[in-house]
């Protein structure tokens, strides 16, 4: 049950809960003020927990085997579900080490592993780009800093599947003499720009495009300000460059400039992006497209960095559509710069920072890993009213509305179907003991297939009309049990029946009956006829039987198997033409009631034996068997069909069949659609009592949505045909 509590700004709420062992409790809170903050917390044990601001960075200890480095980068590769660090720097005991190890991080186990592969050249101050070179997806670094504090022109790529690294290209011009250049990927093209070096000119504004398939370089427009250590993110098909450092010997000077690169024009635009309020460089930026499914859609997050020689824990959020900044996103736990940063998609997605210097000296140990969860947006469907009732004279029509509102943050996709209100009725099983066969006449008939064979895969038939009643073929027992009229052994003719209940007027247009055969059976095309019958219920058994006993059927149809209304399909598991579909031109109109369906072929014994098959459902009464001639040895009356297989035994109570059609007394439009965030959709329900006698008719609307919390919503519908002609008050349920 939802619990609501409200507090003022900076207020505190204490929740006292009874925690059950093994249970998990999900708490979500939101601000009704201007900030619109969201909070989440989890409690799985009987202990206090803190509700954290959504997006809060969670600091963890350095996982086993993971690098305690600075001036490095990491990149996620979906092909292995790993993150890769490709070298870095570690200063310890007065010694500066530039490393060539390639280490993988597994976000599932929170552990790292040395891949055993080394970079051809050990580098730091680099950025990783994931590209396809025409034959494989590879992770590449572009230049970087060598151990001798100079730049390198090499492009080094690592194939995470082949576990191999190689030098694949060289930076053009004098770009390779610069360090701390930044890299971004758009449409499988790599853009390398900026950087610094110790010899004039100290800073670079150059921008180059690299095609990894053709391995060629094209120069593009320069940055408006030459600099390195830029905070870079890609969003909406453009590259955003925030801040960065201008090298003025002997130190880096952080900047506020922000600009955006358009790959179509090949130029940078300074005026299109507002400058930062506070200068910063050497951090990490994460971009989210405006069409993203994450809550940060249309935003860029800039984390860490700072103004050398200091570090910062500040996190700045840039809004692409409003060209504005905010500082409401939670700060890092540890101030850092020159860290590795990467995003791992998922539900939730996760922004990571790894390592980076925590002090001006830049010596180890380095900052511990932190991550911030980014939630997926989702629709939130609200349906009103929760049920509809109408009361009409016969021959009248009236309409009512149902409203689908989407209070979520992304589009709501929905579709609906109409189902019988009692499609999932529970079974009523007789408690009488099953009797053993008493023997009968001299005949070769066996009541079921002696060889069950391997189970086949049950395939849901494609619906043409509304599913009125469904008892699908069993996934556990697919043996066929006798339901056949034998012209050559008339006293052995045996029939199966199972019941169904309709709480409203039905128009049945399609009957599907799974079946199979044994002995020499090969196809139902060998039958002289196929017969379908519907009987009224009489105290839990059919009111009549196919031999003419009792009350005649309410409806009966006998046709040859070649009739155009009949479709024969391979049965499961035998693969023989033994499953029947009857498509009716003239629907069977049934008033509310309790009925029994019988199906059997008229087939000579010499053509084999045919039987119907069990279902795993437990609808209504237990299936019934009758052998009016008595030769099978179970007597001549309707009885529990499980007498046919006492040795195995037969545990299923239902017999497989399916009824499709429509409810002539109601209709709904539209039946599918998409509702944008904050929008709504009106459904029009039409009640039509034409030709109906006084009755109560029930159905359910099955509304399926992409709302993960409410994938299926059932809306009860009732039409009461009486002497009233008024739409009853709609009941709202929350």
N, C-alpha and C positions, 0 to 999 in steps of 0.2 A: 504494500500500500504506500503510495507516495506521501512524504511528509514535507510540509512547507514551513519554513521559518524565515523571518525577515529581520534584518538588523540595519541600523544606520551606518553611515560612512565610518569606516574603521571600527565598526562594532564587532563583538565577539558572540558566537553562538556555541553552546555546548550541547552535544547530542549524546544521550545515554541510551545505549542499545544493548539488547541481549544478543550476544554473538554465539552462534551455533557452530560446533566443531566441524571443520571442513567446508563451511559456507563462505562465500565471498560477497561483500557488500560494496556496491558502487554508489558513490555520493557525487552528485553534480550540483554546483551552485552557480548562480549568475547574478551580476549586478544590474539593478534597474536604473542606475544612474547614468552619467554621461559616458563613462569609460566602457561600459558594456562588457566587463571582464567575465571570463568563465573560469570555473574552478573544478578540479576533480580530486578525488582521493579514493583510496582503496583500503579496506580493513578486512583481513582474513583471519585474525585471531582476536582473542579477548584482550586487546590492548588499546591504548590511546593512539590516535592518528591525527595528522594535521592536514587540513584542506589546503592544497597548494594552488596558486594561480596557474591556470592552464598555460602551458608554454614554459613553466618553470624549468630551469636547467638543473638536472640531477647529476651530482658529482659522484663518480665511482672511483674505487681504487684501480690503479693500473692493472689491467687483466694480465694473466700469466702469458709470458712470452712477448708482450707488446713493447714497442720501442719507447724509451724515455728520451725523446729527441726534441729538437727545435729546428726551425727553418726548413720545414719539409711539408709534404702534402699527402693526402690520401684520396682515393677514388673508388667508388663502389662499382662492381661489375656484376650484373644480374646473372650472367652465364654460370657463375660459380657461387653466387650469393655471398661474396667476400669483398672486403675492402683491401686495397693494396697500398702499402707505403714503399716508395722506391728511392731509398737513400735518405740521408738527412745529416744533421750535425749534432755533436755531443761534446761539450766542453767540460772536462773534469780534471782535477788535480793540475791545473795550469796547462793542460794539453787540449788542443782543439782537434777533434776527430771528424773528418768528413767520411760518411759511411756509404757503402755500396750494396748493402743487404736489401733484398726485396722481401718484405714481411706481409703476410696476409692476416686479416682480422675477421673472425667469424662472429657476426652479431648474434647468432643463435646461441652459441656456447659461451660468448663473451671471453674468447681466448684468441691468442695470436700464434702463428706458426711461421717459422722461417721456411720460405719456399725452396731454399737451396739454390736459387738463381741469384746471380749478382748483376748489378748494372755494369756495362762495359767501362764506364767512368763513374767514380764516386762523385756525387753532386749534392748540394743543398741549395736553398733559395730558388726553388723551382715550383712549377704548377703542373699537375697531371691533366692530360686530355684523353678522353676515350673516343676513339675513331675506328672506322672500318677502312682497311687498306686495300680492299678489293678481294681479299682472300680470307681475312680473319679480323676479328675485333681485337684491337691492341690498345694498351695504355702507354702514352708517350709523354716524355719530359722534353722541354725545349730550352737548351742552354742550361743556365744555372751557375752556381759558384763552385769552383774547384777548391781543393784543400790549400792551394797557394794564394787564395783570395783574388783570383781572377776569373773572368767568365770563360765559358766554353761554347763553341758554336754547334755542338753536336745535338742531334735529335735522337733520343734513345727510346726504343719501344719494347714493351714486354707483352708477350702473348700468354695470358693466364691459363688457357687450355693446353697449349703446347708446352708451357713452362719453359720459355726460351726468351732471351733478350738479345737485342742487336742495335747497332747504330744504323739508322735508316735514312738520315738526311743531315744537312748542315744548314744552319741559319744563314740567310743571305746578307750581303753587305757587311757592315760592321756591327750588326745586331748581336752577333755572337760574342762580342767583347763586353757586352753589358750583362749585369746580374740583376736578379729580382724582376725580370720582365714578367708580364702577366699574360695569361693564356685563356681563351674562351673558344667554345665550339658551337657552330651554327650550321645546320644542314651538312654535317660531315666535313666542314671546312674549319681549319684551325686558324685563329687570329692571335698573333703574338705582337705585343706592343709594350712600349715603355722600358724602363730599366735604368740602372746607374752603373758607373765605373769610376775608377780612381784617376783616370787621365781625362783631360778635356776633349770634347765636351762631356761633362760629368753625367748628364742626364739625357735620355733618349725620348723622343716623341714619335718615333717611327712606328708604323703599323704594317704588318705583313700578313698575307693570307696564304695558307699552305693547303694544297690538295693532296691528301694522303694516298689517293689512288694513282694519280699521275705523277706524284712527287715533284710538283713544281710550285714556285713561289711567285706571288704577285703583290706589289707594293700598293697600299691603300693610303687614305688620307691620314695626316699626322694628328696626334693628340693636341689639344689646345695648350696643354701645359706638359712639358717634358718632365717625367717623374717615374719612380719605381714603387714597388711595394703597394700597388693599388688594390683596393677592395673591389673585386669584380664579380658580377652576377649576370646571368642570361635570363631574360624574361620577354615574352611576347615577340620573339624573333629579333631581339636587339641585345646589344652588349652595354651594360651599365658600368661605369667606372667612377668609384667614389673615393675621394681623398687620395691617399698615397703620400710618398715622401719625395721631396726634392733634396738631392744630396748637395750640401754646402759644406765643404771640408771644415772640420773633421766629423760632421754628424749629419744625420737625416733630419729634415724639417718637415713635419706633418702638414698636410694641406686640407683645405675645405672644398676644393673644386670638385664638381661632379659633372659628367658629360655622358652622352649616349652615342653609340655607333650603330649606323644603319648599314647592313651588308649590301643592300641594293644600291645605295648611292656610294658606298665605300667611304663615307666621311663621318667625322665626329661632330656632334652638336652640343655646344656648351649651354646655349640659351634654353634648350628644352628641359633641362634638369636643374632644379634649384640646388644651390651649394649647401653643403653641410653647415650646421650651426657651430659645430666643434670640429677642429682639425683632427684627423686620425689617419693612420696608415698601418700596414703590416697586420691587418686583421683578416677576417673571412666573411664573405657575403653569400647569401643563398637567395636565388630568385624563384618566384612562383608565377607561372603564366596566369593571366586573368581568367582563362578557361579552366584552370586547375580545379581538381576535386577537393583540394585541401582548403582549410579555413584561412590560410594565408594567400589565397588566390589574389593576384594583382599586387602582391607586396614583395619587398626585398628586405631581408634581415641582414644587418651588418653587425658582426659580433667580435668583440675584443679588438686587439691592435693598440692604438694609443699614440702618444707623442714621445718619440725617443728622447731620453732613455727610459721613460716611464711606460708602464703597461696600463691597460684599462679593462674593467669587467663590463663596461657599458655595452648595451645592445640598442641599436637604432633601427627603427622600422620606416621604410620608405613606401609611400602609397603612389603607385604609378598613375592612377587615374586623376588624383588630386595634386600630384607633384608636390607632396608635402611629407614632412618627417614627424615622427612621434617617438617618445621614449617610454611608452607604457609597457613595451615588451620586457619581461623580466631580465635582469642582468645575469651575467655569468656568476658563478660562485667564486671563481678565482680569476683575478686580473692576469691577462696574458697577451703575448704578441708572438708573431711568427709561428703560429700553430698550424697543424693540419686540420682542414675542415672539409666535411663531406655530408651529403644527404643520402639516407637510405629510404627508398619508397616502401610503403606498406600501410597497414591499418593498425596503429597510426604510422605516419612517416616520422622520420627521426633525423634532426640536425645534430651533428656531432662536432665537437672540437677535441683534438688530441694534442697533448704536449704544448710546446711553446714556452718562451722564457717568462719567468715570474720575477726576475730582477734584472737590473741594468747590466750586470756583469754577464748575464746570459749563460751562467753555469748550471750544471745539473745539481739537484733533480729539477725536472721540468713540471709544468702544470699537469694535473691529473685529467683524465678524460671526463667530459660532461656531455649530456645529450638533452635535447628538448623535443618533446613529442609534438607533432603537428597532426591534428585530427582531420579525418576526412569529413567533408561536408555531407549532409544527408537530408533527404526530404523528411517531413513530419506531417503525416496525413491526419486530418481531423474530419470525421464524417458525422453529419447531422441531418436528420435524426438517426438514432441507432436502430429504429424499427419503423415499419409502416403498416397501418391497418386501414382497411376500407370496408364500408357497409353499403351494399347496393341492392336495388331491385334487380330482377332478371331483365336482361336486355338493355342495361344502362352502361355508360362509359364515364370514367372520371380519371383525372390525372393528379399526380402528386410529385413532389420534388425531393431529391436527396442532394445535399451539397458536399462536394469534396474540396476541402481547403488544404492548402500546402503551407504550413507554418515553418517549414524547414528552410535550409540555406541553399538548396539545389533543387533542380527540377524533379517533380514527382511524375513517374510513369505508372500508369494504371490500366487495368483491363478487368472486365467482369464477365461472369457467366451466371446463369440461373440454375440452381440445383434443387432437387426435391428436399423438402424440409426433413424427411426421415430417411435420407440416404444412408445414414449410419445407425439405423435402428439396431438395438441389441437383440441377441438370439434368445429364444425360449426353447430349451432343450428338454425333451421328455426324460423323466427319471425312471421310466419302466425299463427292466432288464431286457437286453437283446436276446432273442431266442436262437438256438442252433437250428440249422436246416433239418427238416424231418424226412428228407428224401422225396422223390417224385417219380415221374414217368421215365421211360427209357429214352433219353435224349442226350445229345453231345454238348449241350449248351453249357458254357462256363460264365459265371456272373461278372467276371472282371478279367483283365489281361493278366496272365500269370507272370509276365516279364515286365517289370516296371521300367527297365532301361534307364539311361542317364537323364537327369533333369535337363530340360531345355530352358532357354532364356525367354521369360514372359515379356512380350512386346505389347505395350498399351495401344489398342486400336485407335486410329485417328477418328475423332468425333465428327460426325456430319451435323447432328442436331445436339440439343441439350441432353446431357446424361441424366436420365431419370432414376436409374437403378443400376448399380454396378457390383458384381461379384466376380472379380478377375480370377483367371486361372491360378491355381496354387503354385507357389514356389517350392513347396515341400513335397507334395504328392501329386503327380500328374498321370497316375494310372486311370484308364478309362473303365467305367462301370456300366453294365448293360442297360441300354435304353433302345430297344429295337423290336419291330414287329416282324416275326418270321412267318411268311406264308407257308413254308414247308414244315414248320414245327409250331403251329398256332398256339398250343398250350404252353409253349416256352416264351411266348411274347411277353416282354417285360418293359416297364416304363419308369422313368424317374421324373420327379416334380420338385420344384422349390418355389418358395413363396416370395411375394413382394407386397409392399404396402404403399399406397399413395394417399396423401393427406389433401390432395387437390385433384381437380380434373386434369387428366393427362391425355395428350394426343400422341400415341406411340407410332413412330414412323420407321423404327429400325430395331431388329432383334438380332443379337450376336450370341451364338452358342458354341463355345469351344468343345471339341470332341476328338477322339482318336479311335483306332481300330486294332484288332489283333486277329490271330489265326491267319487266314489268307486274305484279309481285308486289304484293299488297295486304294479304293476311292468311293465316295458317296455317289459318283456318277453311275455306279452299278445298281443303285437303289431304284425301285420303280416309282417311289414318291417320297416326299418329305412332308412331315406334318408338325404344325405348331398349334397348340391349344392353350387357352386361358380358362381356368376354372375358378369359381368362387370358393372361398374358404368355408370349411365346416368343422369348427372346433379343432383347428390345428392340422387338418388334412384337407386335400382337395375334395370338393363336394361330389365329384364324379371321377370316372376313369375312362381311358381310351377304348375299353372293350364294350362300353355302353352302360356300365354300372353307375348307379347314383344319378345325379343331375347332369344333364348335358352341358358341355362347355359354353361359356358366355361368348367365346369367339374361337373359331377354328379355321385353319387354312391348310389344304393339302395340294401340293403342286409337284410336278416332276423336277428333278434336280437341275434340269436344263432351263427352267423358267427364267425369264429375264430379270425377275425380281430377286433371284437367288445368286449369291456369290459364294463359291467354294474356295477355301484357302488351306494351305498346308497346316495340319495340326501340330501341336507341340506335345511331346518331343518327336513323334513318329515321322513328321514331314509328309504325311499323306493328305489327300484332299478330304478333310474330315471336319473342319471348322466352318460353320455356316453363318452367313449374314443375309437376313431377309430385309429388303428395302421395300416398304409398303407405299403403294401409290395412294391408297385410301387409308388414312390413319385409323388406328384403333382408339376410339374415344372412351375412356374409362372414368366413371365417377369415383370419388374417394371411396376407398374400401381395401379389403385384404384379398389377394388373389394368388393363384398358383400357375406357374408356367410349365408346360410339358412340351418336349420336342423328341421326335423319334423318326428314323427312316423305316420304310418298308423294304426289307432287304433279305434275300434268300441266304440261308446259312452257308451255302456253297460259295457265296461271295464274301464270307467272313463275318466277323462280329464287330458291332459298333457300340461305343459307350460314351457317356458324358463324363466330365472330369470335376474334381473337387475345386473349391475356392477356400482361401484362408480366412475369409470374412466370417462374421457371426451375426448375420442379419435375420431377424424374424425367427420363424420356426426352423427346426432341423429338416433337411431334405427328406423326401419320401420315396419309397420303392413299392411297386406293386407288380405281381405276376398273376393276373386273373385266372389263368389256366391251371396254376398250381404245380406245373412240372418242375420248376426250379427248386422247389422244396421248402419255401418259406411261408407257405400259406397263400391265401388269395386276396388279402386285404392290404390297404395302404399301411406302411410301417416304416420305422426309422431305416433310412437307406444304408446305415452303417452295418446292417446285418450281412451285407454282401462281402465283407472282408473282416471277419472276426479274428483271423490269425495274424494279420500284419501289425496292428489293426488299423482300420480307417478311422482317423481322429477328426477329420474335417466335418463340420456340421452343414456347410453350405455347398451347393452345386453351382459351378461357374455359368454365368450368363450376364448379358448386359442389355438394358433397354434405353433407347434414345428417342427423342421426340421434342415436344414443346409443351408449354403451359399455355393453352389458348386464352386463358383469362388475364394474362398480364404480359407486358412487354416493357423494355427499358431502352432508352437512347440517350447519349451515344454509349457504345460498349467498350471504347478504349480511348486513350488520350494522354496528353502531357500537360501538367499544370506547373507553370513557373513558380519560383519562390515567391511567396506572398500572394499568389493567385488562388482562384477557386474554379471549380467546374460544376455546373448544374446538370444532374441526371433527371430525366423525366420518366416517371413510372406511370404507365397507362393500365388501368384496371378495366376489364371488359367482361360483363356478366351475360353476354348474349347466349341464349339457349341453355342457361344453367338453372338447375333446380336449387331450392334452398340448401345451402351447404356451407361448410367452413373449409377454405382452401389455403394451405400453407406452402411457402417456398422460402428459399434463402438466396440472396444475392451474394455471390462469392467475388469479392473485390480483391484482386491481387495487385500489389504495389512493389516498388523498389525501396520502400521504407524498411530498413533492416529491422526495426522494432515491431513493425506491423505488416509482414509480407502477405498475410491473408486476413481479411476482415469479413465476417459474416453478418449480413443485415437481414433479420427475419421479416418476411412479408406475409400478410394475411388478408384474404378477401372473404368477407362473410356475406353470402347472398341471403338476404332476409327481406323484411318489409321496410327496412330503413334505406334511405338514399343520401347518407351524409358521410363525409370523410371524418372518421373518428379523430379525436385530438392526437397529435403525434407525440409519442413519448420520447423525451430526451434522456439518455442515460450517459453518465460520465464515469 
